[in-house]
Amino acid sequence: MAWNEPGGNNPKDPWGNKNRGNNNNGGGGNQPPDLDEAIRKLLDKLGSMFGGNKPSGNGDGGFWGFIIVLAIVGAVFLALSSVYTLDEQERGVVLRTGKYERTEMPGLRFRIPIIEDVIKVNATRVRETELRESMLTEDENIVEVQLNVQYRVTDPVSYALRVENPEASLASAAESALRHEVGSTEMDLILTTGRVVLAEGVKARLQNYLDEYETGITLTNANIKGATPPAAVKEAFDDVQRAKQDKDRYINDAEAYANSVVPEARGRAQRQMEEARAYKDRVIARAEGEAERFEKLLTEYNKAPQVTRERLYIDAITEVYTRSSKVLVDVEGGNNMMYLPLDQLTRQVQTVSGQAGAMSQSDISRLTDQVLSELRARQNSTSTTRREGR
C-alpha cells in the first residue's frame, strides 16, 4: 500500500498523518497534508540536532529554528561571496568602503564580504574601436575619414576609477585628434599618399590626450581604413583623379622618350667631337708636312733657282692639265689666246702607248715637253716677225 493511499496507516508517511484518512466519515483520505504541521516538525528536528530542548508544541521552537536556518544560510552566503578567482587576462581592483585598497593578480583571491568590492579588468586583450566622420581639410574641402584604433588597458586602476566611461572618452578623444590632423592636411594627401603620416599623427595626439585624462589606455595601432570625398562631389573628384593619372602617364612617357633620345644625341655629339679632333689632327699633320716639304723645296731652290722654278711650273701645269682636255694660252706681247689641242695630243699619246686608261706620268711629261717646245717655237717666230717688220 502506498503511503498516500486513503484509509491506510502507513508508517512511511513523512507528514505523520496516521489517522488523517479516518476523519470526516472516511471522506478525508484524499485531503493534502497539513503544511504548517510539516514545517513545525522540520523545525523541531533542526532544534533537536543543535542540542535545543524539544518544543512542547508552542511557537517558540519554530522561531528559533528559523533563526538558525537563516544563520546557516547567511554563513554559507558570506563564505561563498568572500572567494573569487581572476584568470590570466584579468586584474582585480579592490575597493574597501568605496576607496581603492589594492590590485589583485590572477589566481584564487579573498575579500571581505559587503565591505570590499572587486572590479575585474581585462588587461591583456587588444580592443578596438572605429570612427567614421566627415571632416574639413586644410584647403577647405570635405572628406569622409574612417579611423580604426586598437588599444590595451595597461593601468587597471586608472581605467576603472579615474574615468567614468573610458570607451566613450576614447571615442571623443579620437574624434578630436582626427579632426585636428585632418584640418592640418590637404585633401589630396589624405586621399592619396598621406594616410600613413596622418595615422601616425592621430596616434601620437590621441595617446597624449589619453595620458592627460589618465584613462589607463595604451594605443597599439591607429589606421586610416578609408578616406573618400562626399558622394555629392565624387564624380568631379574622380575626373580630377583621372586627369592626374593622365598627367603622370604623360610625364612618364616624356621621361622615357628623353631617356632614349638624350643618350643617342650625346653619342652623336661625342662622335662629331671625335671626328673634329681627327680632322684637326689630320689638318695639322698635313700643314706640318707641307711646311716641311716647303722647307726642303726652299733648300733645293736656293741651290738651283731656275731649274726648280721650271720644275714647279711643270708640276703645277701637270696637275691642272690632268683635269682638262683643252688649254688656252696667252701669247706674250699679243692680245690673242692660242688654243692648244691637248685633247688630240692626248689621244695620240694614248694611241701610241696603246693604253686605254688614264695617262701615265711619263706620257704627261712628254706631252708637257711638246707643249713647251711648241710654245718656244711660236714665241721665236713671233719675235722674228716683229724684228723684220721694224
PABA-460564 format. One line per 2 residues: their letters; for each residue z negated, x negated, y of N, C-alpha, C. Coordinates in steps of 0.02 Angstrom, whole numbers, always signed. Each point is the difference from the previous one (the first is absolute). Example, Ala and Ser with C-alpha at 12.3 -4.5 7.8 and 13.67 -1.06 7.14 Angstrom:
as = -390 -660 -284 +0 +45 +59 +0 -45 +60; +36 +18 +53 -3 -42 +59 -37 +39 +55 $
END
This chain:
ma = +0 -43 -59 +0 +43 +59 +0 -45 +62; +44 +16 +48 +2 -38 +63 -60 +15 +42 $
wn = -17 -49 +44 -61 +8 +39 +6 +56 +51; +62 +18 +19 +7 +51 +50 +17 +68 -28 $
ep = -4 +8 -66 +14 +66 -29 -59 +47 +14; +12 +64 +12 -54 +47 +16 -44 +14 -60 $
gg = -63 +12 +16 -49 +18 -51 -24 -57 -41; +26 -59 +14 -19 -57 -40 -61 -34 +28 $
nn = -39 -30 -42 -57 -40 +20 +16 -73 -15; +48 -25 +40 +29 -67 -15 -43 -53 +33 $
pk = -26 -45 -38 -41 -54 +29 +41 -49 +40; +69 +2 -7 +42 -47 +37 +16 +25 +70 $
dp = -25 +55 +19 +14 +27 +67 -33 -46 +51; +40 -33 +43 -30 -48 +48 -38 +34 +54 $
wg = +12 +63 +10 -36 +35 +54 -65 +32 -25; -12 -7 -65 -63 +27 -26 -4 +75 +1 $
nk = +56 +35 -4 +0 +74 +1 -10 +25 -72; -61 -2 -23 -12 +20 -70 +1 +76 -8 $
nr = -28 +36 +46 -6 +72 -8 +41 +39 +49; +44 -37 +38 +37 +34 +52 +50 +50 -30 $
gn = +25 -13 -58 +48 +45 -31 -30 +65 -25; -68 +7 -5 -31 +60 -27 -22 +48 +55 $
nn = +7 -18 +63 -23 +44 +53 +51 +52 +16; -24 +51 +35 +44 +54 +24 +39 +32 -57 $
ng = -38 +19 -52 +28 +38 -56 +57 -37 -35; -8 -65 -3 +51 -38 -37 +64 -9 +38 $
gg = +4 +25 +62 +63 -8 +37 +0 -61 +44; -55 -39 +3 -4 -59 +44 +23 -63 -33 $
gn = +25 +3 -59 +22 -61 -34 +59 -33 +33; +38 +36 +40 +60 -29 +33 -15 -25 +69 $
qp = -64 +3 +26 -15 -22 +67 -3 -76 +3; +21 -32 +57 -2 -74 +6 -72 -23 +5 $
pd = -11 -66 -12 -68 -27 +6 -23 +0 +72; -64 +0 +9 -30 +0 +66 +5 -70 +29 $
ld = +38 -8 +57 +12 -66 +30 -63 -28 +31; -39 +41 +32 -61 -25 +31 -48 -28 -52 $
ea = -4 +35 -55 -45 -24 -53 +25 -66 -29; +67 -8 -5 +28 -62 -27 -16 -58 +47 $
ir = +9 +10 +66 -15 -54 +48 -73 -18 -2; -43 +52 -7 -72 -14 -2 -18 -42 -60 $
kl = +30 +16 -57 -15 -39 -60 +26 -72 +6; +60 -8 +33 +27 -68 +8 -46 -41 +45 $
ld = -24 +30 +53 -47 -36 +43 -65 -16 -35; -23 +45 -42 -61 -14 -39 +9 -61 -45 $
kl = +59 -4 -31 +13 -57 -44 +3 -65 +40; +32 +2 +59 +2 -61 +41 -69 -20 +23 $
gs = -43 +51 +17 -68 -16 +21 -40 -32 -56; +10 +26 -60 -37 -30 -56 +24 -69 -16 $
mf = +66 -14 +12 +27 -67 -13 -30 -51 +47; -16 +19 +62 -27 -48 +49 -77 +1 +1 $
gg = -31 +32 -52 -73 -4 -8 -38 +53 +37; +31 +49 +28 -35 +53 +36 -29 +51 -48 $
nk = -48 +40 +25 -28 +53 -40 +50 +55 -10; +0 +29 -55 +46 +54 -15 -19 +61 +42 $
ps = +46 +25 +37 -16 +56 +44 -21 +61 -40; -39 +40 +33 -26 +60 -33 +38 +62 +18 $
gn = +62 -11 +22 +41 +59 +14 +7 +14 +72; -37 -35 +45 +9 +13 +71 +57 -41 +28 $
gd = +16 +1 +66 +57 -34 +30 -14 -71 +21; -62 -26 -7 -13 -69 +22 +37 -50 -44 $
gg = +3 +11 -64 +35 -48 -44 +73 -4 +16; +33 +56 +15 +71 -2 +16 +13 -38 +64 $
fw = -42 +6 +49 +11 -35 +63 -4 -75 -8; -52 -22 -35 -6 -72 -9 +55 -29 -44 $
gf = +21 +37 -48 +57 -25 -40 +63 -6 +41; +11 +47 +45 +59 -3 +43 -3 -62 +46 $
ii = -60 -14 +24 -9 -59 +42 +15 -63 -39; -21 -2 -62 +12 -60 -41 +74 -9 -12 $
vl = +34 +55 -14 +73 -5 -12 +35 -26 +63; -21 +26 +57 +31 -24 +63 -14 -73 +10 $
ai = -59 -22 -17 -17 -70 +9 +43 -44 -45; +10 +23 -62 +42 -40 -46 +72 -3 +24 $
vg = +25 +58 +21 +70 +1 +24 +7 -44 +63; -49 +3 +44 +3 -41 +60 -3 -74 -16 $
av = -41 -19 -48 -5 -70 -19 +66 -25 -29; +30 +41 -43 +64 -19 -29 +53 -7 +54 $
fl = +1 +46 +47 +50 -1 +54 -9 -63 +43; -63 -16 +16 -12 -60 +40 +19 -63 -37 $
al = -13 -1 -64 +18 -59 -40 +75 -9 -2; +37 +54 -9 +73 -5 -3 +30 -17 +68 $
ss = -27 +28 +53 +28 -12 +67 -17 -69 +27; -47 -35 -29 -18 -67 +24 +43 -55 -30 $
vy = +42 +17 -48 +42 -49 -34 +73 +15 +16; +37 -51 +18 +72 +9 +13 +36 -66 -18 $
tl = +65 +3 -7 +40 -58 -19 +56 -11 +51; +17 -63 +9 +57 -20 +42 +48 -41 -42 $
de = +65 +20 +2 +49 -38 -39 +20 -63 +38; +48 -38 -27 +19 -64 +29 +33 +7 +68 $
qe = +30 +56 +15 +34 +9 +63 -45 +28 +55; -59 +23 -18 -42 +35 +48 -57 -43 +25 $
rg = -21 +16 +61 -61 -29 +29 -43 +59 +24; -66 -6 -8 -45 +54 +18 -38 -15 +64 $
vv = +9 +42 +50 -36 -6 +64 -61 +46 -5; -60 -29 -2 -62 +38 -10 -31 +15 +67 $
lr = -16 +63 +11 -33 +23 +61 -69 +26 -19; -52 -22 +35 -68 +24 -11 -21 +41 +62 $
tg = -10 +64 -12 -14 +48 +54 +51 -5 +56; +63 -9 -20 +55 -1 +48 +14 -67 +31 $
ky = -39 -52 -14 +9 -66 +28 +25 -48 -53; +47 -45 +21 +28 -47 -49 -54 -45 -28 $
er = -1 -5 -67 -50 -39 -34 +30 -62 -33; +54 +9 -41 +28 -56 -37 +70 +20 -26 $
te = +34 -50 -28 +65 +11 -31 -5 -21 -73; +15 +46 -45 -5 -13 -72 +67 -21 -28 $
mp = -2 -47 -48 +60 -24 -34 +11 +41 -64; +58 -11 -34 +14 +40 -60 -53 -9 -54 $
gl = -11 +54 -39 -48 -1 -55 -44 +62 +1; -53 -1 -42 -48 +55 -3 -53 -11 +54 $
rf = -7 +50 +44 -45 -7 +57 -50 +58 +3; -53 -11 +38 -53 +50 +8 -11 +13 +74 $
ri = -22 +60 +13 -17 +19 +69 -59 +48 -2; -32 +6 +57 -56 +46 +5 +28 +70 +14 $
pi = -10 +47 -44 +29 +66 +11 -26 +31 +65; +42 +39 +29 -13 +39 +61 -6 -46 +61 $
ie = -33 -57 -8 -10 -45 +57 +62 -42 +14; +34 -24 -53 +57 -44 +8 +64 +36 -21 $
dv = +52 -13 +38 +67 +25 -15 +47 -59 -9; +51 +9 -42 +48 -53 -16 +70 +25 +18 $
ik = +35 -40 +39 +70 +14 +17 +44 -51 -38; +41 +24 -45 +43 -44 -40 +66 -12 +38 $
vn = +18 -64 +5 +61 -20 +36 +42 -44 -46; +63 +18 -8 +47 -41 -39 +23 -58 +43 $
at = -18 -61 -19 +12 -58 +42 +57 -44 -25; +35 +19 -53 +54 -42 -26 +68 +35 -2 $
rv = +0 +65 -1 +64 +36 -5 +39 -6 +65; +65 -13 -7 +45 -5 +58 +23 +71 +18 $
re = -17 +21 +59 +18 +67 +23 +58 -6 +50; +32 +56 +13 +56 -2 +46 +3 +66 +39 $
te = +30 -5 +58 +11 +59 +42 +67 -10 +35; +33 +56 +15 +66 -2 +32 -2 +40 +64 $
lr = +44 -22 +45 +5 +31 +66 +73 +3 +20; +22 +57 +25 +69 +9 +23 -2 +37 +67 $
es = +23 -34 +52 -3 +28 +67 +63 -19 +39; +15 +41 +51 +54 -16 +47 -32 -35 +60 $
ml = +29 -58 +17 -32 -42 +51 +53 -24 +50; -25 -21 +58 +43 -24 +55 +3 -76 -2 $
te = +61 -27 +1 +9 -73 -3 -2 -30 +71; +7 -65 +2 -3 -35 +64 +59 +18 +45 $
de = +59 +11 -30 +59 +18 +40 +7 +76 +8; -57 +35 -6 -4 +72 +14 +45 +41 -47 $
ni = +2 -19 -63 +33 +40 -51 -53 +26 -49; +17 +52 -35 -46 +31 -48 +21 -19 -71 $
ve = -48 -20 -40 +14 -20 -69 -55 +27 -45; +19 +22 -59 -49 +24 -50 -17 -58 -47 $
vq = -64 -16 -3 -24 -57 -39 -48 +25 -53; +10 -26 -61 -45 +16 -56 -37 -64 -20 $
ln = -67 +4 +5 -43 -58 -13 -41 +12 -62; -3 -50 -43 -42 +1 -60 -52 -55 +5 $
vq = -64 +18 -7 -55 -47 +7 -40 -1 -65; -14 -58 -27 -41 -9 -60 -63 -39 +20 $
yr = -57 +22 -28 -63 -30 +22 -52 +4 -56; -54 -38 +8 -57 +0 -45 -64 +5 +41 $
vt = -53 +22 -33 -66 +3 +32 -37 -64 -17; -11 -42 +50 -34 -63 -10 -73 +1 +22 $
dp = -19 +49 +40 -70 +7 +21 -22 +72 -14; -31 +12 -58 -19 +69 -17 -50 +31 +49 $
vs = -44 -40 +28 -50 +27 +46 +33 +27 +63; +44 -40 +29 +36 +23 +60 +44 +59 -15 $
ya = +34 -2 -58 +44 +55 -19 -38 +65 -9; -61 -5 -27 -37 +61 -15 -42 +25 +58 $
lr = -21 -46 +45 -50 +19 +51 +24 -8 +72; +44 -49 +14 +17 -13 +70 +46 +53 +29 $
ve = +48 +24 -41 +50 +47 +24 -7 +64 -40; +5 +56 +35 -9 +65 -34 +56 +14 -49 $
np = +63 -13 +20 +57 +13 -43 +47 -61 +4; -8 -49 -45 +40 -62 +6 +75 +12 -8 $
ea = +21 +45 -45 +71 +13 -9 +32 +29 +63; -35 +47 +32 +27 +28 +63 +1 -52 +55 $
sl = -50 -43 +3 +0 -53 +50 +57 -49 -13; +13 -15 -64 +56 -45 -17 +66 +31 +21 $
as = +11 +64 -13 +62 +33 +19 +10 -2 +76; -53 +15 +38 +5 +0 +73 +14 -70 +26 $
aa = -35 -50 -27 +11 -68 +22 +70 -25 -18; +25 +20 -59 +67 -20 -20 +53 +30 +47 $
es = -9 +62 +19 +47 +31 +47 -1 -35 +67; -60 -17 +23 -6 -34 +64 +33 -69 -2 $
al = -13 -38 -53 +30 -66 -6 +76 +4 -6; +24 +49 -37 +72 +7 -9 +34 +19 +66 $
rh = -30 +45 +37 +29 +19 +65 +2 -59 +48; -53 -40 -1 -1 -58 +45 +55 -49 -18 $
ev = +10 -15 -64 +51 -48 -20 +70 +27 +10; +11 +64 -17 +66 +29 +10 +17 +4 +74 $
gs = -50 +16 +42 +12 +2 +72 +15 -67 +31; -13 -54 -37 +15 -68 +25 +62 -30 -32 $
te = +38 +40 -38 +59 -25 -35 +59 +45 +15; +59 -31 +5 +60 +38 +11 +22 +37 -63 $
md = +39 +52 +11 +20 +44 -55 +44 -37 -51; +46 -42 +24 +45 -34 -46 -38 -45 -49 $
li = -51 -34 +24 -39 -43 -45 -38 +41 -51; -26 +57 +21 -38 +41 -47 +45 +27 -55 $
lt = +61 +19 +18 +46 +30 -48 +37 -51 -42; +1 -63 +20 +40 -50 -36 -44 -56 -29 $
tg = -10 -53 +36 -30 -60 -28 -72 -12 +21; -29 +44 +41 -67 -13 +26 -56 +35 -36 $
rv = +14 +29 -59 -53 +38 -34 -56 -45 -26; +17 -59 -25 -51 -44 -27 -48 -23 +56 $
vl = +29 -20 +56 -41 -21 +56 -43 +59 +26; +30 +59 +2 -37 +59 +21 -59 +14 -47 $
ae = +11 -4 -65 -53 +13 -49 -56 -51 +7; +17 -63 +11 -52 -51 +8 -42 +13 +63 $
gv = +33 +20 +54 -37 +15 +61 -46 +60 -9; +24 +52 -35 -41 +59 -12 -61 -18 -43 $
ka = +11 -40 -51 -55 -19 -44 -54 -38 +37; +19 -50 +41 -49 -39 +37 -38 +44 +50 $
rl = +35 +42 +36 -33 +43 +49 -45 +51 -33; +23 +30 -55 -40 +50 -35 -63 -31 -29 $
qn = +5 -60 -28 -60 -32 -28 -51 -16 +55; +26 -17 +59 -45 -12 +56 -37 +64 +19 $
yl = +36 +57 +1 -33 +63 +15 -53 +17 -53; +16 -8 -63 -47 +17 -54 -62 -44 +2 $
de = +9 -64 +19 -58 -44 +6 -44 +21 +59; +30 +21 +54 -40 +22 +57 -38 +65 -16 $
ye = +30 +44 -39 -32 +62 -19 -52 -9 -55; -2 -60 -32 -45 -14 -55 +9 +50 -57 $
tg = +61 +9 -21 +15 +46 -54 -10 -30 -69; -5 -67 -5 -6 -32 -65 +65 -1 -40 $
it = +56 +11 +33 +66 +3 -32 +38 -64 +15; +33 -28 -51 +43 -58 +9 +70 +18 -24 $
lt = +50 -11 +43 +69 +16 -18 +28 -53 -47; +37 +23 -49 +35 -45 -46 +75 -4 +14 $
na = +27 +53 +28 +72 +0 +15 +16 +57 +48; +49 -12 +43 +27 +50 +45 +76 -5 -2 $
ni = +33 +55 -13 +72 -2 -11 +33 +57 +38; +55 -16 +35 +41 +50 +34 +50 +26 -52 $
kg = -13 +58 -29 +43 +26 -53 +65 +28 +26; +0 +24 +62 +61 +30 +26 -3 +4 +76 $
at = +59 -6 +30 +7 +6 +73 +69 +29 +13; +1 +60 +25 +63 +36 +11 -1 +31 +69 $
pp = +59 +9 +30 +3 +36 +64 -10 +74 -12; -14 +38 +52 -8 +72 -8 +65 +32 -24 $
aa = -7 +58 -34 +59 +33 -29 +50 +21 +54; -24 +15 +61 +45 +23 +52 +49 -53 +23 $
vk = -19 -64 -6 +43 -54 +23 +22 -45 -58; -7 +23 -61 +15 -42 -57 +75 -16 -4 $
ea = +44 +49 +15 +71 -14 -4 +21 -52 +52; -25 +7 +61 +15 -50 +52 -27 -68 -19 $
fd = -59 -1 -29 -28 -64 -21 +42 -31 -56; +23 +41 -47 +43 -26 -53 +64 -29 +28 $
dv = +29 +32 +51 +60 -28 +32 -15 -68 +31; -57 -5 +32 -19 -64 +30 -8 -54 -54 $
qr = -32 +18 -55 -10 -48 -54 +67 -22 -29; +46 +48 -9 +66 -19 -26 +37 -46 +49 $
ak = -7 +14 +65 +31 -44 +49 -29 -71 -3; -65 -4 -10 -31 -66 -6 +24 -36 -63 $
qd = +8 +38 -54 +26 -31 -61 +71 -24 +9; +41 +40 +35 +69 -23 +14 -2 -63 +44 $
kd = -44 -1 +48 -6 -59 +42 -18 -61 -41; -49 +7 -43 -19 -57 -43 +57 -21 -45 $
ry = +38 +49 -25 +56 -18 -44 +54 -38 +39; +15 +23 +61 +50 -35 +40 -24 -71 +18 $
in = -64 -6 +15 -26 -66 +15 +6 -46 -61; -15 +26 -59 +6 -40 -60 +72 -19 -14 $
da = +47 +47 +11 +70 -16 -10 +23 -54 +49; -22 +6 +63 +19 -50 +50 -28 -69 -17 $
ea = -63 +0 -23 -29 -64 -19 +36 -30 -61; +19 +42 -47 +38 -25 -58 +67 -28 +22 $
ya = +34 +35 +46 +64 -25 +25 -9 -66 +37; -52 -2 +42 -13 -63 +36 -16 -57 -48 $
ns = -37 +15 -51 -16 -52 -49 +61 -25 -38; +51 +42 -5 +62 -22 -34 +49 -33 +48 $
vv = +1 +21 +64 +48 -27 +48 -25 -65 +31; -63 -2 +18 -25 -59 +35 +7 -64 -42 $
pe = -18 +0 -63 +11 -62 -39 +73 -20 -4; +45 +50 -6 +71 -16 -2 +23 -31 +66 $
ar = -22 +30 +56 +18 -28 +65 -28 -70 +9; -61 -9 -23 -29 -67 +4 +39 -50 -43 $
gr = +25 +23 -57 +40 -45 -42 +65 -19 +34; +33 +50 +31 +62 -16 +36 -13 -47 +58 $
aq = -54 +14 +36 -16 -45 +56 -14 -71 -24; -35 -5 -55 -14 -66 -28 +64 -35 -22 $
rq = +47 +39 -28 +63 -30 -21 +40 -24 +60; +2 +41 +52 +36 -21 +60 -31 -62 +32 $
me = -66 -3 -2 -33 -59 +26 +18 -62 -41; +2 +9 -66 +18 -57 -42 +73 -20 +12 $
ea = +45 +50 +8 +69 -17 +15 +6 -34 +67; -39 +23 +50 +2 -33 +65 -25 -72 -5 $
ra = -52 -11 -38 -24 -69 -8 +53 -42 -35; +33 +29 -51 +52 -38 -34 +59 -16 +47 $
yk = +20 +51 +40 +53 -12 +49 -20 -53 +50; -61 +3 +23 -25 -50 +47 +4 -70 -31 $
dr = -25 -6 -61 +3 -65 -33 +72 -23 -10; +45 +47 -18 +70 -19 -11 +33 -23 +65 $
vi = -12 +36 +55 +30 -19 +64 -27 -67 +24; -66 -8 -8 -29 -64 +21 +29 -57 -41 $
ar = +4 +11 -66 +27 -53 -43 +73 -15 +18; +39 +53 +13 +71 -11 +20 +5 -36 +67 $
ae = -42 +20 +47 +1 -33 +65 -20 -73 -6; -51 -12 -40 -20 -69 -11 +56 -40 -34 $
ge = +34 +33 -48 +56 -35 -32 +57 -14 +47; +16 +50 +43 +54 -10 +50 -19 -55 +49 $
ae = -62 +0 +20 -21 -52 +47 +5 -69 -32; -22 -4 -63 +4 -64 -34 +74 -21 -9 $
rf = +44 +49 -17 +71 -17 -7 +30 -22 +66; -21 +35 +55 +25 -20 +65 -21 -71 +19 $
ek = -63 -16 -18 -23 -68 +15 +40 -52 -39; +15 +15 -62 +41 -47 -39 +71 -3 +27 $
ll = +26 +59 +21 +67 +1 +28 +2 -37 +66; -52 +3 +39 -3 -37 +64 +1 -75 -13 $
te = -33 -20 -52 +1 -71 -17 +71 -23 -17; +35 +41 -39 +70 -18 -17 +45 +5 +61 $
yn = -13 +46 +43 +41 +8 +61 -7 -61 +45; -61 -25 +5 -11 -59 +40 +38 -60 -27 $
ka = +10 -2 -65 +37 -56 -31 +75 +7 +12; +28 +60 -8 +73 +11 +9 +10 +68 +33 $
pq = -2 +4 +66 +5 +64 +34 +66 +36 -11; +56 -37 +4 +65 +32 -5 +11 +30 -69 $
vt = -14 -38 -49 +10 +24 -69 -46 +59 -15; -60 -6 +21 -48 +54 -13 +19 +63 +36 $
re = +23 -9 +62 +21 +58 +38 +58 +36 -34; +50 -37 -22 +56 +31 -35 -22 +32 -66 $
rl = -45 -32 -32 -24 +28 -64 -36 +66 +12; -38 +2 +51 -35 +62 +17 +49 +54 +20 $
yi = +49 -20 +37 +51 +48 +21 +36 +28 -61; +18 -44 -44 +35 +21 -60 -44 +47 -42 $
da = -62 -17 -6 -45 +44 -39 -7 +68 +32; -4 +1 +66 -5 +64 +35 +62 +41 -9 $
it = +59 -32 +8 +64 +35 -9 +6 +24 -72; -23 -40 -46 +4 +19 -71 -42 +62 -13 $
ev = -58 +0 +28 -44 +58 -10 +28 +63 +31; +34 -8 +57 +30 +59 +32 +63 +22 -36 $
yt = +42 -48 -20 +64 +17 -31 -9 +32 -69; -54 -15 -32 -11 +29 -66 -9 +76 +3 $
rs = -15 +26 +58 -10 +71 +7 +60 +35 +33; +52 -36 +18 +57 +29 +35 +65 -30 -26 $
sk = +53 +43 -1 +65 -23 -23 +48 -19 +57; -21 +13 +63 +42 -14 +58 -42 -33 +53 $
vl = +32 -47 +36 -35 -36 +52 +45 -3 +62; -27 +12 +59 +35 -7 +64 -28 -61 +34 $
vd = +43 -47 +21 -22 -63 +28 +25 -4 +72; -45 -16 +45 +18 -8 +70 +32 -68 +9 $
ve = +63 -1 +26 +36 -63 +11 -24 -32 +63; -12 -64 -2 -27 -35 +59 +52 -3 +54 $
gg = -17 +17 +60 +45 -1 +58 +45 +60 +5; -5 +49 -43 +42 +59 +3 -42 +63 -3 $
nn = +35 +56 +13 -34 +65 -2 +15 +39 -63; +42 -28 -43 +19 +35 -60 -47 -18 -57 $
mm = -6 +46 -47 -40 -10 -60 +47 -11 -59; -10 -53 -36 +42 -14 -59 -30 +35 -61 $
yl = +46 +27 -38 -20 +34 -61 +15 -45 -58; -51 -14 -40 +8 -41 -60 -1 +46 -61 $
pl = +52 +1 -38 +3 +44 -60 -43 -28 -56; -64 +0 +10 -44 -29 -51 +1 +41 -64 $
dq = +15 +65 +5 +2 +40 -61 +56 -24 -45; +58 -16 +30 +55 -24 -41 -14 -69 -27 $
lt = -29 -43 +42 -19 -66 -24 -51 +4 -57; -46 +49 +8 -51 +8 -52 +32 +22 -65 $
rq = +47 +46 +4 +34 +22 -61 +40 -57 -31; +32 -41 +43 +38 -56 -27 -46 -49 -37 $
vq = -56 -12 +31 -46 -47 -32 -26 +29 -66; -14 +65 -1 -23 +31 -61 +54 +0 -53 $
tv = +62 +9 +21 +55 -1 -48 +9 -69 -29; -4 -50 +43 +8 -69 -25 -57 -18 -47 $
sg = -59 +19 +18 -58 -18 -42 -5 +43 -62; +36 +58 +0 -2 +44 -58 -66 +36 -9 $
qa = -36 +10 +53 -64 +34 -4 +7 +69 +30; -23 +49 -34 +2 +69 +25 -63 +20 +36 $
ga = -48 -41 -3 -64 +18 +31 -6 -29 +69; -59 -14 +21 -12 -26 +67 +20 -73 +5 $
ms = +12 -22 +61 +22 -69 +12 -59 -47 -11; +18 -59 -27 -51 -50 -9 -11 -39 +63 $
qs = -51 -42 +0 -15 -39 +59 +55 -51 +15; +30 -27 -51 +56 -48 +11 +61 +34 +30 $
di = +13 +61 -23 +57 +37 +29 -12 +15 +73; -60 +20 +15 -16 +15 +70 +6 -63 +43 $
sr = -23 -57 -26 +6 -62 +38 +73 -19 +10; +40 +6 -51 +71 -15 +7 +34 +46 +50 $
lt = -18 +65 -2 +29 +47 +47 -21 -17 +71; -63 -20 +7 -24 -20 +67 +39 -60 +26 $
dq = +12 -48 -43 +38 -60 +21 +71 +19 +22; +30 +46 -35 +66 +23 +19 -1 +34 +68 $
vl = -50 +41 +11 -5 +34 +65 -9 -50 +56; -43 -50 -12 -11 -50 +52 +64 -40 +13 $
se = +37 -16 -52 +63 -37 +9 +49 +42 +39; +3 +64 -16 +46 +43 +36 -20 +6 +73 $
lr = -64 +5 +13 -24 +4 +69 +16 -63 +38; -10 -60 -31 +14 -62 +34 +75 -7 +15 $
ar = +41 +23 -49 +72 -5 +11 +22 +44 +57; -26 +59 +3 +19 +46 +54 -26 -25 +67 $
qn = -60 -27 -1 -26 -27 +63 +43 -59 +23; +22 -42 -45 +42 -58 +19 +67 +23 +27 $
st = +29 +51 -33 +65 +24 +24 -7 +33 +68; -54 +34 +10 -11 +32 +65 -9 -53 +54 $
st = -37 -53 -14 -10 -53 +49 +66 -36 +16; +44 -11 -50 +64 -33 +12 +44 +42 +43 $
tr = -1 +66 -13 +42 +45 +40 -21 +0 +72; -66 -3 +11 -26 +2 +67 +20 -65 +37 $
re = +0 -58 -34 +18 -63 +33 +74 -2 +17; +41 +28 -46 +70 +0 +14 +17 +45 +58 $
gr = -36 +52 +6 +12 +46 +56 -17 -32 +67; -46 -42 -1 -20 -32 +63 +53 -51 +21 $
END
